[in-house]
Amino acid sequence: MAGGQGQSEREDKVALELTEEIFQSMEVGMAFRDYSGRISSMDFHRTSSYLVTASDDESIRLYDVASGTYWLTYLLQKGGKGSERSLKTINSKKYGVDLVCFTSDPSTVIYSSKNGWDESLRLLSLHDNKYLRYFKGHHDRVVSLSLCSRKECFISGSLDRTVLLWDQRAEKCQGLLRVQGRPATAYDDQGLVFTIAFGGFIRLFDARKYDKGPFEIFSVGGDVSDANVVKFSNDGRLMLLTSMDGHIHVLDSFRGTLLSTYNVKPVSSNSTLEASFTPEGMFVISGSGDGSVYAWSVRSGKEVASWMSTETEPPVIKWAPGSLMFVTGSSELSFWIPDLSKLGAYAGRK
């Protein structure tokens, strides 16, 4: 990712096992600073090299992570003008954009609005700039969006205190669950289970029998502040939940045991505290209410690295699948990679 690195060195980096030493060496290898608003959401496609971002400047941008460049920007505002690297522009309606997720097809995304008057979700083709479907049902801001990796299904949670279950092929929701607070939602990697977190508890549902209610309910140790993000590790053995008070809880997803709680600066009601597992589930990275980024070892529960920031809001943060790289989004988009010169085994290597 960083300029001047050869193919063989990139392959060495991917082959490295992620350790505390590697974490401590990580720094920004590339950054895009041409945003005119904060990045509100981003998503990696599971099987391609694409990353998509959503920003308060009402743009959706598609990046090719393999080359470190972006080749497509959509400005979702009437009369908007793209940057000099923008290839296509939508100049139709002022929907705005808040959350964005890839479907199984890297050329289509589902995104939520941020205009305050239309809470529909939209299926957008990045190939030909067309809206393929509108999903209407929420009556307040959508704060959680999760797509099933195995089927054409997704779930959305809203401040209207509903969680809706959708089929990408149908405009009407396939199911509705009512909650008593701000919901955070997620599918597991197999698409067999989804979770809804709110009010200090995580509820697990069988995706095929969700109407029967949750089959497990886990407590997160009395933290009743608003849930922000809930996620499964890639192997499904762990879960994490972040909350507005600045807590990141890690649980055993089978027994519900609370393994660790990490604490960062609280976030405002208009912000989201995001955290992410590394691919093998050994570490957790998270933003903070003061804009900083932290990493912890799941095994020891100890902080292993931190990076301070001049930002005053938490960044969105995602780990790149199958890579020794994570990405943060705030007023700029930053790609973090190991500095091999700081690692003893690679120091002085040509």
C-alpha positions as a LaTeX table, in Angstrom:
\begin{tabular}{lrrr}
\hline
Residue & $x$ (\AA) & $y$ (\AA) & $z$ (\AA) \\
\hline
Met1 & 0.00 & 0.00 & 0.00 \\
Ala2 & 2.75 & 2.44 & 0.87 \\
Gly3 & 4.61 & 3.89 & $-2.09$ \\
Gly4 & 7.76 & 2.08 & $-3.24$ \\
Gln5 & 6.99 & $-1.30$ & $-1.71$ \\
Gly6 & 7.39 & $-4.24$ & $-4.05$ \\
Gln7 & 5.13 & $-7.21$ & $-4.60$ \\
Ser8 & 7.41 & $-9.59$ & $-2.66$ \\
Glu9 & 7.37 & $-7.35$ & 0.40 \\
Arg10 & 3.56 & $-7.12$ & 0.31 \\
Glu11 & 3.39 & $-10.91$ & 0.18 \\
Asp12 & 5.74 & $-11.11$ & 3.18 \\
Lys13 & 3.46 & $-8.79$ & 5.14 \\
Val14 & 0.38 & $-10.90$ & 4.46 \\
Ala15 & 2.29 & $-14.05$ & 5.43 \\
Leu16 & 3.26 & $-12.56$ & 8.80 \\
Glu17 & 1.30 & $-13.62$ & 11.82 \\
Leu18 & $-0.30$ & $-10.62$ & 13.49 \\
Thr19 & 1.51 & $-9.97$ & 16.78 \\
Glu20 & 1.72 & $-7.18$ & 19.32 \\
Glu21 & 5.02 & $-6.09$ & 17.77 \\
Ile22 & 3.43 & $-5.78$ & 14.35 \\
Phe23 & 0.52 & $-3.83$ & 15.80 \\
Gln24 & 2.91 & $-1.40$ & 17.46 \\
Ser25 & 4.69 & $-0.83$ & 14.13 \\
Met26 & 1.54 & 0.07 & 12.21 \\
Glu27 & 1.22 & 3.55 & 10.73 \\
Val28 & $-0.66$ & 5.33 & 7.98 \\
Gly29 & 0.65 & 4.12 & 4.62 \\
Met30 & $-1.80$ & 6.11 & 2.51 \\
Ala31 & $-4.50$ & 8.68 & 3.19 \\
Phe32 & $-7.20$ & 10.38 & 1.13 \\
Arg33 & $-7.86$ & 13.88 & 2.41 \\
Asp34 & $-10.28$ & 15.14 & $-0.24$ \\
Tyr35 & $-13.48$ & 14.65 & 1.78 \\
Ser36 & $-15.53$ & 17.75 & 2.58 \\
Gly37 & $-17.48$ & 15.96 & 5.33 \\
Arg38 & $-16.84$ & 13.22 & 7.89 \\
Ile39 & $-16.90$ & 9.61 & 6.78 \\
Ser40 & $-19.94$ & 8.02 & 8.41 \\
Ser41 & $-19.62$ & 4.41 & 7.25 \\
Met42 & $-17.50$ & 2.02 & 5.21 \\
Asp43 & $-17.50$ & $-1.61$ & 4.18 \\
Phe44 & $-15.11$ & $-4.10$ & 2.61 \\
His45 & $-16.44$ & $-6.52$ & 0.04 \\
Arg46 & $-15.88$ & $-10.06$ & 1.25 \\
Thr47 & $-14.31$ & $-11.54$ & $-1.88$ \\
Ser48 & $-13.01$ & $-8.63$ & $-3.95$ \\
Ser49 & $-10.49$ & $-5.88$ & $-3.24$ \\
Tyr50 & $-13.11$ & $-3.14$ & $-3.00$ \\
Leu51 & $-13.86$ & $-0.75$ & $-0.16$ \\
Val52 & $-16.89$ & 1.54 & $-0.16$ \\
Thr53 & $-17.31$ & 4.64 & 2.00 \\
Ala54 & $-20.19$ & 6.97 & 2.82 \\
Ser55 & $-19.61$ & 10.55 & 3.90 \\
Asp56 & $-21.45$ & 13.59 & 5.22 \\
Asp57 & $-20.51$ & 15.33 & 1.98 \\
Glu58 & $-23.25$ & 13.09 & 0.51 \\
Ser59 & $-20.85$ & 10.93 & $-1.48$ \\
Ile60 & $-20.42$ & 7.21 & $-1.89$ \\
Arg61 & $-16.89$ & 6.34 & $-2.97$ \\
Leu62 & $-15.54$ & 3.06 & $-4.23$ \\
Tyr63 & $-11.85$ & 2.18 & $-3.75$ \\
Asp64 & $-9.69$ & $-0.57$ & $-5.09$ \\
Val65 & $-7.69$ & $-1.48$ & $-2.00$ \\
Ala66 & $-5.20$ & $-3.54$ & $-4.01$ \\
Ser67 & $-3.99$ & $-0.44$ & $-5.85$ \\
Gly68 & $-4.74$ & 2.13 & $-3.13$ \\
Thr69 & $-6.84$ & 4.33 & $-5.42$ \\
Tyr70 & $-10.48$ & 5.08 & $-5.80$ \\
Trp71 & $-12.05$ & 5.05 & $-9.18$ \\
Leu72 & $-15.67$ & 5.94 & $-8.61$ \\
Thr73 & $-17.49$ & 8.61 & $-6.63$ \\
Tyr74 & $-21.17$ & 9.23 & $-6.41$ \\
Leu75 & $-22.29$ & 12.63 & $-5.16$ \\
Leu76 & $-25.82$ & 12.23 & $-3.92$ \\
Gln77 & $-26.73$ & 15.87 & $-4.05$ \\
Lys78 & $-28.34$ & 17.94 & $-6.72$ \\
Gly79 & $-25.77$ & 19.88 & $-8.68$ \\
Gly80 & $-22.87$ & 18.18 & $-6.87$ \\
Lys81 & $-19.50$ & 18.11 & $-8.56$ \\
Gly82 & $-17.06$ & 15.25 & $-8.27$ \\
Ser83 & $-13.36$ & 15.55 & $-7.61$ \\
Glu84 & $-10.96$ & 15.33 & $-10.52$ \\
Arg85 & $-10.74$ & 11.58 & $-9.92$ \\
Ser86 & $-14.48$ & 11.08 & $-10.00$ \\
Leu87 & $-15.75$ & 9.14 & $-13.00$ \\
Lys88 & $-19.51$ & 9.23 & $-12.42$ \\
Thr89 & $-21.90$ & 11.52 & $-10.62$ \\
Ile90 & $-25.55$ & 11.24 & $-9.59$ \\
Asn91 & $-27.21$ & 14.64 & $-9.63$ \\
Ser92 & $-30.79$ & 13.67 & $-8.95$ \\
Lys93 & $-32.14$ & 13.75 & $-5.40$ \\
Lys94 & $-30.85$ & 14.96 & $-2.06$ \\
Tyr95 & $-31.13$ & 11.68 & $-0.23$ \\
Gly96 & $-27.84$ & 11.99 & 1.58 \\
Val97 & $-26.08$ & 8.86 & 2.81 \\
Asp98 & $-25.29$ & 7.53 & 6.27 \\
Leu99 & $-24.68$ & 3.74 & 6.37 \\
Val100 & $-23.49$ & 1.72 & 3.39 \\
Cys101 & $-22.90$ & $-2.01$ & 2.84 \\
Phe102 & $-21.92$ & $-4.15$ & $-0.11$ \\
Thr103 & $-24.22$ & $-6.89$ & $-1.29$ \\
Ser104 & $-22.67$ & $-10.16$ & $-2.46$ \\
Asp105 & $-22.16$ & $-8.37$ & $-5.78$ \\
Pro106 & $-19.31$ & $-5.83$ & $-5.54$ \\
Ser107 & $-21.13$ & $-3.60$ & $-8.04$ \\
Thr108 & $-24.16$ & $-3.02$ & $-5.81$ \\
Val109 & $-24.59$ & $-1.48$ & $-2.35$ \\
Ile110 & $-27.42$ & $-0.86$ & 0.08 \\
Tyr111 & $-27.38$ & 2.45 & 1.89 \\
Ser112 & $-29.46$ & 4.49 & 4.30 \\
Ser113 & $-30.45$ & 8.12 & 3.94 \\
Lys114 & $-29.43$ & 11.10 & 6.02 \\
Asn115 & $-31.85$ & 13.80 & 5.00 \\
Gly116 & $-34.29$ & 13.56 & 7.90 \\
Trp117 & $-37.41$ & 13.17 & 5.78 \\
Asp118 & $-37.03$ & 9.88 & 3.89 \\
Glu119 & $-35.75$ & 6.89 & 5.84 \\
Ser120 & $-35.95$ & 4.44 & 2.94 \\
Leu121 & $-33.06$ & 2.12 & 2.25 \\
Arg122 & $-31.81$ & 1.95 & $-1.33$ \\
Leu123 & $-30.22$ & $-0.73$ & $-3.47$ \\
Leu124 & $-27.86$ & 1.09 & $-5.82$ \\
Ser125 & $-26.04$ & $-0.29$ & $-8.83$ \\
Leu126 & $-22.55$ & 1.19 & $-9.01$ \\
His127 & $-22.23$ & $-0.14$ & $-12.54$ \\
Asp128 & $-24.89$ & 1.97 & $-14.22$ \\
Asn129 & $-25.94$ & 4.51 & $-11.55$ \\
Lys130 & $-29.41$ & 3.05 & $-11.13$ \\
Tyr131 & $-31.54$ & 2.50 & $-8.07$ \\
Leu132 & $-32.63$ & $-1.11$ & $-8.30$ \\
Arg133 & $-35.00$ & $-1.10$ & $-5.34$ \\
Tyr134 & $-36.31$ & 1.00 & $-2.47$ \\
Phe135 & $-36.95$ & $-0.55$ & 0.95 \\
Lys136 & $-39.55$ & 1.47 & 2.83 \\
Gly137 & $-40.60$ & 0.77 & 6.39 \\
His138 & $-38.58$ & 2.78 & 8.89 \\
His139 & $-39.86$ & 6.10 & 10.25 \\
Asp140 & $-36.68$ & 7.40 & 11.90 \\
Arg141 & $-32.96$ & 7.30 & 11.26 \\
Val142 & $-31.49$ & 3.87 & 10.49 \\
Val143 & $-28.56$ & 3.29 & 12.86 \\
Ser144 & $-27.65$ & $-0.32$ & 12.05 \\
Leu145 & $-27.42$ & $-2.24$ & 8.79 \\
Ser146 & $-26.17$ & $-5.81$ & 8.37 \\
Leu147 & $-26.20$ & $-8.05$ & 5.31 \\
Cys148 & $-26.28$ & $-11.83$ & 5.37 \\
Ser149 & $-23.21$ & $-13.24$ & 3.62 \\
Arg150 & $-24.92$ & $-16.46$ & 2.50 \\
Lys151 & $-28.32$ & $-15.28$ & 1.33 \\
Glu152 & $-29.96$ & $-12.22$ & $-0.22$ \\
Cys153 & $-31.17$ & $-11.06$ & 3.19 \\
Phe154 & $-30.35$ & $-8.13$ & 5.42 \\
Ile155 & $-31.54$ & $-6.52$ & 8.63 \\
Ser156 & $-31.83$ & $-2.89$ & 9.66 \\
Gly157 & $-32.30$ & $-1.24$ & 13.03 \\
Ser158 & $-33.75$ & 2.23 & 13.53 \\
Leu159 & $-34.33$ & 4.88 & 16.16 \\
Asp160 & $-38.03$ & 4.18 & 15.56 \\
Arg161 & $-37.32$ & 1.17 & 17.81 \\
Thr162 & $-37.89$ & $-1.44$ & 15.15 \\
Val163 & $-35.64$ & $-4.01$ & 13.52 \\
Leu164 & $-36.78$ & $-4.98$ & 10.02 \\
Leu165 & $-35.81$ & $-8.11$ & 8.11 \\
Trp166 & $-35.52$ & $-7.80$ & 4.35 \\
Asp167 & $-35.06$ & $-9.81$ & 1.18 \\
Gln168 & $-33.08$ & $-7.84$ & $-1.41$ \\
Arg169 & $-35.50$ & $-9.03$ & $-4.09$ \\
Ala170 & $-38.61$ & $-7.57$ & $-2.42$ \\
Glu171 & $-39.53$ & $-4.00$ & $-1.48$ \\
Lys172 & $-41.59$ & $-4.93$ & 1.57 \\
Cys173 & $-39.95$ & $-6.12$ & 4.76 \\
Gln174 & $-40.22$ & $-9.82$ & 5.54 \\
Gly175 & $-40.39$ & $-9.40$ & 9.30 \\
Leu176 & $-40.52$ & $-6.85$ & 12.11 \\
Leu177 & $-39.17$ & $-6.99$ & 15.65 \\
Arg178 & $-39.83$ & $-4.24$ & 18.19 \\
Val179 & $-37.10$ & $-3.17$ & 20.62 \\
Gln180 & $-36.88$ & $-0.92$ & 23.67 \\
Gly181 & $-33.96$ & 1.29 & 22.73 \\
Arg182 & $-31.41$ & 2.04 & 20.02 \\
Pro183 & $-30.67$ & $-1.31$ & 18.31 \\
Ala184 & $-27.39$ & $-2.70$ & 17.02 \\
Thr185 & $-27.70$ & $-5.68$ & 14.66 \\
Ala186 & $-25.43$ & $-8.25$ & 13.00 \\
Tyr187 & $-25.50$ & $-11.58$ & 11.18 \\
Asp188 & $-23.00$ & $-14.29$ & 11.96 \\
Asp189 & $-20.70$ & $-15.43$ & 9.14 \\
Gln190 & $-22.88$ & $-18.43$ & 8.28 \\
Gly191 & $-26.06$ & $-16.39$ & 8.07 \\
Leu192 & $-27.83$ & $-18.79$ & 10.43 \\
Val193 & $-27.96$ & $-16.48$ & 13.44 \\
Phe194 & $-28.46$ & $-12.77$ & 13.86 \\
Thr195 & $-28.20$ & $-10.66$ & 16.96 \\
Ile196 & $-29.93$ & $-7.55$ & 18.25 \\
Ala197 & $-28.36$ & $-5.59$ & 21.10 \\
Phe198 & $-30.04$ & $-2.90$ & 23.18 \\
Gly199 & $-30.59$ & $-1.99$ & 26.81 \\
Gly200 & $-27.55$ & $-3.83$ & 28.17 \\
Phe201 & $-28.38$ & $-7.20$ & 26.59 \\
Ile202 & $-27.50$ & $-9.11$ & 23.42 \\
Arg203 & $-30.27$ & $-11.27$ & 21.98 \\
Leu204 & $-29.51$ & $-14.11$ & 19.56 \\
Phe205 & $-32.10$ & $-15.25$ & 17.02 \\
Asp206 & $-32.32$ & $-18.24$ & 14.71 \\
Ala207 & $-32.66$ & $-16.57$ & 11.30 \\
Arg208 & $-35.14$ & $-19.25$ & 10.25 \\
Lys209 & $-37.29$ & $-18.99$ & 13.40 \\
Tyr210 & $-36.86$ & $-15.39$ & 14.52 \\
Asp211 & $-40.59$ & $-15.08$ & 15.14 \\
Lys212 & $-40.15$ & $-17.51$ & 18.06 \\
Gly213 & $-38.07$ & $-14.91$ & 19.89 \\
Pro214 & $-34.41$ & $-15.05$ & 20.96 \\
Phe215 & $-32.91$ & $-18.42$ & 21.83 \\
Glu216 & $-30.23$ & $-16.78$ & 24.00 \\
Ile217 & $-30.01$ & $-13.50$ & 25.91 \\
Phe218 & $-26.61$ & $-12.35$ & 27.20 \\
Ser219 & $-25.92$ & $-9.55$ & 29.65 \\
Val220 & $-23.03$ & $-7.13$ & 29.18 \\
Gly221 & $-22.39$ & $-6.43$ & 32.83 \\
Gly222 & $-24.88$ & $-3.69$ & 33.59 \\
Asp223 & $-23.90$ & $-1.35$ & 30.75 \\
Val224 & $-27.31$ & 0.08 & 29.79 \\
Ser225 & $-26.05$ & 2.98 & 27.65 \\
Asp226 & $-27.11$ & 3.01 & 24.01 \\
Ala227 & $-25.73$ & 0.13 & 21.95 \\
Asn228 & $-23.67$ & 1.32 & 18.98 \\
Val229 & $-22.16$ & $-1.66$ & 17.13 \\
Val230 & $-22.38$ & $-5.43$ & 17.59 \\
Lys231 & $-20.22$ & $-7.88$ & 15.61 \\
Phe232 & $-19.22$ & $-11.53$ & 15.42 \\
Ser233 & $-15.63$ & $-12.66$ & 14.93 \\
Asn234 & $-14.98$ & $-14.45$ & 11.64 \\
Asp235 & $-15.11$ & $-17.89$ & 13.28 \\
Gly236 & $-18.30$ & $-17.00$ & 15.18 \\
Arg237 & $-16.81$ & $-17.83$ & 18.57 \\
Leu238 & $-16.68$ & $-14.25$ & 19.84 \\
Met239 & $-18.89$ & $-11.21$ & 19.81 \\
Leu240 & $-18.23$ & $-7.58$ & 20.59 \\
Leu241 & $-20.58$ & $-4.77$ & 21.54 \\
Thr242 & $-19.76$ & $-1.08$ & 21.79 \\
Ser243 & $-21.82$ & 1.45 & 23.70 \\
Met244 & $-22.20$ & 5.21 & 23.84 \\
Asp245 & $-20.49$ & 5.36 & 27.25 \\
Gly246 & $-17.23$ & 4.21 & 25.65 \\
His247 & $-17.28$ & 0.51 & 26.53 \\
Ile248 & $-16.22$ & $-2.31$ & 24.21 \\
His249 & $-17.44$ & $-5.65$ & 25.53 \\
Val250 & $-16.09$ & $-8.97$ & 24.21 \\
Leu251 & $-18.12$ & $-12.10$ & 24.88 \\
Asp252 & $-18.02$ & $-15.81$ & 24.18 \\
Ser253 & $-20.85$ & $-16.11$ & 21.65 \\
Phe254 & $-21.74$ & $-19.67$ & 22.71 \\
Arg255 & $-21.81$ & $-19.32$ & 26.49 \\
Gly256 & $-22.37$ & $-15.59$ & 26.80 \\
Thr257 & $-19.42$ & $-15.21$ & 29.14 \\
Leu258 & $-18.13$ & $-11.64$ & 29.32 \\
Leu259 & $-14.42$ & $-12.03$ & 28.58 \\
Ser260 & $-13.21$ & $-8.43$ & 28.61 \\
Thr261 & $-14.42$ & $-4.86$ & 28.69 \\
Tyr262 & $-12.22$ & $-2.12$ & 27.23 \\
Asn263 & $-12.87$ & 1.51 & 28.02 \\
Val264 & $-12.38$ & 4.57 & 25.82 \\
Lys265 & $-13.78$ & 8.10 & 25.82 \\
Pro266 & $-17.60$ & 8.22 & 25.53 \\
Val267 & $-19.21$ & 9.32 & 22.27 \\
Ser268 & $-22.05$ & 11.74 & 21.62 \\
Ser269 & $-25.54$ & 10.60 & 20.63 \\
Asn270 & $-24.81$ & 11.71 & 17.07 \\
Ser271 & $-21.65$ & 9.60 & 16.80 \\
Thr272 & $-20.99$ & 5.87 & 16.66 \\
Leu273 & $-18.27$ & 4.00 & 18.52 \\
Glu274 & $-17.05$ & 1.34 & 16.12 \\
Ala275 & $-14.76$ & $-1.58$ & 16.84 \\
Ser276 & $-13.54$ & $-4.50$ & 14.77 \\
Phe277 & $-11.99$ & $-7.93$ & 15.29 \\
Thr278 & $-8.82$ & $-8.79$ & 13.45 \\
Pro279 & $-9.38$ & $-11.65$ & 10.95 \\
Glu280 & $-8.29$ & $-14.41$ & 13.35 \\
Gly281 & $-10.12$ & $-12.86$ & 16.30 \\
Met282 & $-7.00$ & $-12.42$ & 18.44 \\
Phe283 & $-7.19$ & $-8.63$ & 18.71 \\
Val284 & $-9.80$ & $-5.87$ & 18.79 \\
Ile285 & $-9.31$ & $-2.39$ & 17.37 \\
Ser286 & $-11.58$ & 0.50 & 18.24 \\
Gly287 & $-12.07$ & 4.20 & 17.88 \\
Ser288 & $-12.67$ & 6.52 & 20.82 \\
Gly289 & $-14.73$ & 9.59 & 21.60 \\
Asp290 & $-11.55$ & 11.72 & 21.43 \\
Gly291 & $-10.68$ & 10.45 & 17.94 \\
Ser292 & $-7.92$ & 8.08 & 19.08 \\
Val293 & $-7.51$ & 4.45 & 17.97 \\
Tyr294 & $-6.72$ & 1.57 & 20.33 \\
Ala295 & $-5.87$ & $-2.12$ & 20.00 \\
Trp296 & $-6.25$ & $-4.83$ & 22.65 \\
Ser297 & $-5.33$ & $-8.49$ & 22.94 \\
Val298 & $-8.41$ & $-10.65$ & 23.37 \\
Arg299 & $-6.35$ & $-13.31$ & 25.17 \\
Ser300 & $-4.79$ & $-11.04$ & 27.80 \\
Gly301 & $-7.32$ & $-8.22$ & 27.78 \\
Lys302 & $-4.43$ & $-5.72$ & 27.72 \\
Glu303 & $-3.95$ & $-2.71$ & 25.48 \\
Val304 & $-1.23$ & $-3.46$ & 22.92 \\
Ala305 & $-1.14$ & $-0.25$ & 20.87 \\
Ser306 & $-2.69$ & 3.20 & 20.61 \\
Trp307 & $-2.57$ & 6.08 & 18.16 \\
Met308 & $-3.55$ & 9.56 & 19.28 \\
Ser309 & $-5.44$ & 11.96 & 17.03 \\
Thr310 & $-6.29$ & 15.63 & 16.64 \\
Glu311 & $-9.85$ & 14.63 & 15.75 \\
Thr312 & $-12.63$ & 15.17 & 18.27 \\
Glu313 & $-15.02$ & 12.44 & 17.12 \\
Pro314 & $-14.61$ & 8.65 & 16.89 \\
Pro315 & $-13.44$ & 7.28 & 13.54 \\
Val316 & $-15.20$ & 4.47 & 11.77 \\
Ile317 & $-12.83$ & 1.53 & 11.64 \\
Lys318 & $-12.63$ & $-1.73$ & 9.69 \\
Trp319 & $-10.04$ & $-4.47$ & 9.29 \\
Ala320 & $-9.31$ & $-5.45$ & 5.69 \\
Pro321 & $-10.20$ & $-9.12$ & 5.06 \\
Gly322 & $-7.17$ & $-11.36$ & 4.62 \\
Ser323 & $-4.70$ & $-8.53$ & 5.08 \\
Leu324 & $-2.40$ & $-6.93$ & 7.64 \\
Met325 & $-4.19$ & $-3.63$ & 7.23 \\
Phe326 & $-6.98$ & $-1.69$ & 8.85 \\
Val327 & $-8.72$ & 1.44 & 7.66 \\
Thr328 & $-10.05$ & 4.41 & 9.60 \\
Gly329 & $-12.46$ & 7.04 & 8.38 \\
Ser330 & $-12.96$ & 10.48 & 9.89 \\
Ser331 & $-12.37$ & 13.72 & 8.01 \\
Glu332 & $-10.01$ & 11.62 & 5.90 \\
Leu333 & $-9.62$ & 7.99 & 4.91 \\
Ser334 & $-6.45$ & 6.33 & 6.24 \\
Phe335 & $-4.93$ & 2.94 & 5.42 \\
Trp336 & $-2.82$ & 1.56 & 8.28 \\
Ile337 & $-0.08$ & $-0.99$ & 7.54 \\
Pro338 & 2.99 & $-2.38$ & 9.36 \\
Asp339 & 6.29 & $-0.55$ & 8.99 \\
Leu340 & 8.57 & $-3.51$ & 8.36 \\
Ser341 & 11.65 & $-1.43$ & 9.15 \\
Lys342 & 10.52 & $-1.33$ & 12.78 \\
Leu343 & 10.37 & $-5.11$ & 13.06 \\
Gly344 & 13.52 & $-6.90$ & 14.16 \\
Ala345 & 13.16 & $-9.76$ & 11.68 \\
Tyr346 & 12.90 & $-7.31$ & 8.79 \\
Ala347 & 15.21 & $-4.50$ & 9.87 \\
Gly348 & 17.78 & $-3.80$ & 7.19 \\
Arg349 & 16.17 & $-6.23$ & 4.76 \\
Lys350 & 16.29 & $-5.10$ & 1.15 \\
\hline
\end{tabular}
